[in-house]
């Protein structure tokens, strides 16, 4: 990527809280029209990174930038949409008053824009924040983040507490902003969601970026557990010596295999043998991420 075109630019970010190093020497850049998935278990340093990026806390070392400037510049901030991991809103305000206040901060918006988002997410803006469920309070946060068509989105677990249909709506909103050229930092510990939305991912472990790659490249090296169902009993030796497959178990018309990387050689071998169905039994990227997560149970960063 051309670093000069980065909408989000984190260079050498280190953040310490006393003796705890929450983030260490982090480099991260997001360009126009890109969704960057920041992955890691709870305590990996994702939220600390976001808080530094948005100017809520100061870096101990390094620098953070948005849109060529800093989030504390109000002209920059107006072009940013943010959903935090913990949604804290004034319980006595009606949602419509809070959303209008946010719109005024950003130079004013037609209420129609806000109303359309509320309808899409099933939010009644006439109710007080304190009367809303946790999921509906998150909807308020999502509406304020998207309603001004921001050039940068910083999303920290944005779909937490939402039902699957609403999760899909939020991901569609993200895709729409990406198509419009926005840069998106999407933080989550939920693999399938990030796999679905991200162009590139970075894996944080104990505050250190241990892997950064495109989803496409990760799929090339990921292991897949496949079940192949044939119309007839599988001929003896059909799956012997196929490049990239292991753990082959054949049971009548069903074969179960583990594939490392591409399935091309397997598909070539079984072509013409009347395969009725191929089923993947788990997320093919799960092993890659588990490799980086498995020692993190005692992580202390945030």
C-alpha positions in Angstrom: 0.0 0.0 0.0 1.1 3.6 -0.6 1.5 4.8 2.9 1.0 8.4 1.8 -2.6 7.4 0.9 -3.3 5.9 4.3 -6.5 7.2 6.0 -5.5 5.5 9.2 -1.8 5.6 10.1 -0.3 4.0 13.2 3.5 4.1 13.5 5.5 2.5 16.3 2.6 2.8 18.8 3.6 1.7 22.3 1.3 2.3 25.2 2.2 1.4 28.8 0.1 1.6 31.9 2.6 1.5 34.7 4.5 -1.8 34.4 1.9 -3.2 31.9 2.7 -2.8 28.2 -0.7 -2.9 26.5 0.5 -2.2 23.0 4.1 -2.6 21.7 5.7 -1.0 18.6 2.5 -1.3 16.5 2.6 -0.4 12.8 -0.8 -0.4 11.1 -2.2 1.4 8.1 -5.6 1.4 6.3 -6.1 2.8 2.9 -9.2 4.2 1.0 -11.7 1.5 0.2 -10.2 -1.0 2.6 -11.6 -2.8 5.7 -8.8 -3.9 8.1 -9.8 -6.5 10.6 -8.0 -6.1 13.9 -8.3 -9.5 15.6 -7.2 -10.8 18.9 -8.7 -12.4 22.1 -10.0 -10.2 24.8 -7.0 -8.4 26.4 -4.9 -8.4 23.3 -4.6 -4.6 23.0 -7.3 -3.9 20.4 -9.2 -1.3 22.4 -6.1 0.4 23.7 -5.0 0.9 20.0 -8.4 2.4 19.1 -8.4 4.7 22.2 -5.0 6.0 21.2 -6.0 6.4 17.6 -9.0 8.5 18.6 -7.1 10.7 21.0 -8.7 9.4 24.1 -5.3 8.4 25.5 -1.8 9.5 24.6 0.8 7.1 23.2 3.8 6.4 25.4 5.8 6.2 22.2 5.1 6.4 18.4 2.4 8.3 16.5 -1.2 7.9 15.4 -2.9 9.6 12.5 -6.3 9.9 10.8 -7.0 11.5 7.4 -3.5 13.1 7.4 -4.1 14.7 10.8 -5.2 13.8 14.3 -8.6 12.9 15.8 -8.4 15.9 18.2 -8.7 18.2 15.3 -12.5 18.8 15.1 -12.4 19.1 11.3 -10.9 15.6 11.2 -13.2 14.2 13.8 -16.3 15.3 11.8 -15.2 12.9 9.1 -14.8 9.9 11.4 -17.4 7.5 12.6 -16.8 5.5 15.8 -18.6 2.7 17.7 -17.0 1.8 21.0 -16.9 -1.5 22.7 -18.7 -0.1 25.7 -21.6 2.1 24.7 -22.2 4.7 27.4 -24.9 7.2 26.6 -26.9 9.8 28.6 -29.8 7.7 29.9 -32.1 10.8 30.3 -31.9 11.9 26.7 -34.2 10.7 24.0 -32.3 9.0 21.2 -33.5 11.6 18.7 -32.1 14.4 20.8 -28.8 12.7 21.1 -28.6 11.9 17.4 -29.5 15.5 16.6 -26.8 16.7 18.9 -24.2 14.5 17.1 -25.5 15.8 13.7 -25.0 19.4 14.9 -21.5 18.6 16.0 -20.8 17.5 12.4 -22.1 20.6 10.8 -25.8 19.6 10.5 -27.5 16.7 8.7 -31.0 16.3 7.3 -33.2 14.4 9.8 -34.3 12.2 6.9 -30.8 10.6 6.8 -30.9 9.8 10.5 -34.5 8.5 10.2 -33.7 6.1 7.4 -30.9 4.5 9.4 -33.1 4.2 12.4 -35.8 2.5 10.3 -33.2 0.2 8.8 -32.0 -1.0 12.2 -35.4 -1.1 13.8 -34.7 1.7 16.3 -37.4 3.9 17.8 -35.6 7.3 18.3 -38.4 8.8 20.3 -37.6 6.6 23.4 -35.2 7.7 26.1 -31.8 6.0 26.2 -32.5 4.6 29.7 -35.6 2.8 28.3 -33.6 1.0 25.6 -32.2 -2.5 25.8 -28.4 -3.0 25.5 -28.9 -4.0 21.8 -31.0 -0.9 21.1 -28.4 1.4 22.7 -25.8 -0.1 20.4 -28.1 0.7 17.5 -28.0 4.4 18.6 -24.2 4.2 18.6 -24.2 2.6 15.1 -26.6 5.3 13.7 -24.4 8.2 15.0 -21.3 6.5 13.5 -22.7 6.1 10.0 -25.3 8.9 9.6 -22.8 11.5 8.3 -21.2 9.2 5.6 -17.7 9.2 7.3 -14.5 8.9 5.4 -13.0 6.8 8.2 -14.8 4.3 10.4 -13.3 2.9 13.7 -15.5 0.1 14.9 -14.8 -1.8 18.2 -17.0 -4.9 18.4 -19.8 -3.1 16.6 -22.2 -6.0 16.4 -22.0 -7.2 20.0 -25.4 -7.9 21.4 -27.2 -7.7 18.0 -29.2 -10.5 16.5 -27.8 -12.2 13.4 -30.1 -10.2 11.0 -28.9 -6.9 12.4 -25.3 -8.0 12.4 -25.8 -8.6 8.6 -27.3 -5.1 8.3 -24.2 -3.5 10.0 -21.8 -5.4 7.8 -23.8 -4.2 4.8 -23.4 -0.6 6.1 -19.6 -1.2 6.4 -19.5 -2.5 2.8 -21.3 0.5 1.6 -18.8 2.9 3.1 -15.9 0.8 1.8 -17.4 1.1 -1.7 -17.6 4.8 -1.3 -13.8 4.9 -0.5 -13.8 5.0 3.3 -11.1 3.3 5.3 -12.4 1.0 8.1 -10.7 -0.4 11.1 -12.9 -3.2 12.4 -11.9 -4.7 15.7 -13.3 -8.0 16.8 -12.5 -11.3 18.4 -15.1 -13.0 16.3 -13.4 -14.8 13.4 -16.3 -15.5 11.0 -17.4 -11.9 11.1 -14.0 -10.5 10.3 -13.4 -13.1 7.6 -16.7 -12.0 6.0 -15.9 -8.3 6.0 -12.2 -7.7 6.0 -9.7 -7.2 3.1 -6.7 -7.5 5.3 -6.3 -8.6 8.9 -3.8 -8.1 11.7 -3.6 -10.4 14.7 -2.7 -8.9 18.0 -1.3 -11.0 20.8 -0.4 -9.5 24.1 -0.1 -6.1 22.4 2.2 -7.2 19.6 1.1 -7.6 15.9 2.1 -11.2 15.3 0.6 -11.6 11.8 -0.7 -9.3 9.1 -2.0 -10.6 5.8 -4.8 -10.6 3.3 -7.7 -12.9 3.9 -7.0 -14.5 0.5 -3.4 -15.3 1.4 -4.5 -16.8 4.7 -6.9 -19.0 3.0 -4.1 -20.3 0.8 -2.3 -21.6 3.8 -5.3 -22.6 6.0 -6.3 -26.2 6.6 -9.7 -27.3 5.5 -11.6 -30.3 6.8 -13.8 -31.5 4.0 -16.3 -34.3 3.6 -16.9 -35.6 0.0 -20.0 -37.5 -0.7 -20.0 -39.7 -3.9 -22.9 -41.2 -5.8 -21.2 -44.7 -5.6 -18.6 -46.4 -3.4 -15.2 -44.7 -3.7 -12.7 -46.7 -5.8 -9.8 -48.1 -3.8 -6.8 -45.8 -4.0 -8.7 -42.9 -5.5 -7.3 -40.4 -3.0 -3.8 -41.8 -2.6 -1.0 -39.4 -3.2 -3.1 -36.3 -3.8 -1.0 -33.2 -3.2 -1.9 -31.3 0.0 -4.3 -33.7 1.6 -3.9 -35.8 4.7 -5.9 -37.7 7.3 -7.9 -39.5 4.6 -10.8 -41.6 5.9 -12.9 -43.5 3.4 -16.2 -45.0 4.4 -18.2 -46.4 1.5 -19.4 -43.4 -0.5 -18.0 -40.8 2.0 -14.4 -39.5 2.2 -13.2 -37.2 4.9 -9.9 -35.4 4.3 -7.8 -32.5 5.7 -6.5 -30.2 3.0 -3.6 -27.8 3.5 -3.9 -24.8 1.2 -5.5 -25.2 -2.2 -8.1 -27.8 -3.0 -7.2 -27.8 -6.7 -5.4 -31.1 -6.7 -8.2 -32.8 -4.9 -10.8 -31.5 -7.2 -8.8 -32.6 -10.2 -8.5 -36.1 -8.8 -12.2 -36.7 -8.1 -13.4 -35.1 -11.3 -15.5 -37.6 -13.2 -16.3 -39.7 -10.1 -19.8 -38.3 -9.5 -19.2 -36.2 -6.4 -22.6 -35.2 -5.1 -21.6 -32.9 -2.3 -18.6 -31.3 -0.6 -19.1 -30.1 2.9 -16.7 -28.0 5.0 -17.1 -28.8 8.7 -15.5 -25.8 10.2 -14.1 -22.4 9.5 -11.0 -23.0 7.3 -9.1 -20.1 8.9 -9.7 -21.3 12.5 -6.4 -23.2 12.8 -4.4 -20.2 11.6 -5.9 -17.9 14.3 -5.9 -20.6 17.0 -2.2 -20.9 16.5 -1.8 -17.3 17.6 -4.6 -17.3 20.3 -4.0 -20.5 22.1 -1.4 -19.1 24.6 -3.3 -16.0 25.4 -5.7 -17.1 28.1 -3.8 -15.1 30.7 -3.4 -11.9 28.6 -3.7 -8.7 30.6 -3.7 -6.0 28.0 -6.9 -4.3 26.9 
